[in-house]
Amino acid sequence: QVQLVESGGGLVQPGGSLRLSCAASETIASANFMGWYRQAPGKQRQLVASILRGGEPAYADSVKGRFTISRDNAKNTVYLQMNSLTSDDTAVYYCSLIIFPHNYWGQGTQVTVSS
């Protein structure tokens, strides 16, 4: 059972930046999929950034050019760098890790973009 703990959320002004971290309790080197989702109130959970094993990062159109997903295998951590934030980015952000056949989720971290 892999535990995922997100951190780095908070309140930020429009145009600001945040970096989210997702620390895994076990190695992520063999993960088949790592991704960041978000869910705003009243909306469905949305995949915003992901990395497949051996693949290139992929992004939702709404965050392309502003968000960057990265991984540090030595620290068993996945990051989401978020720049040029707008109020539309306000949501609870979740990290997800797939090591076949299991899909693991973190508890979520709140990101609020407001002046």
Beta strands, then each sheet from edge to edge (+ up, - down):
strand 1: 4-7
strand 2: 10-12
strand 3: 18-24
strand 4: 33-39
strand 5: 46-52
strand 6: 57-59
strand 7: 67-72
strand 8: 77-82
strand 9: 91-99
strand 10: 102-105
strand 11: 109-113
sheet 1: 1+ 3- 8+ 7-
sheet 2: 2+ 11+ 9- 4+ 5- 6+
sheet 3: 2+ 11+ 9- 10+
end
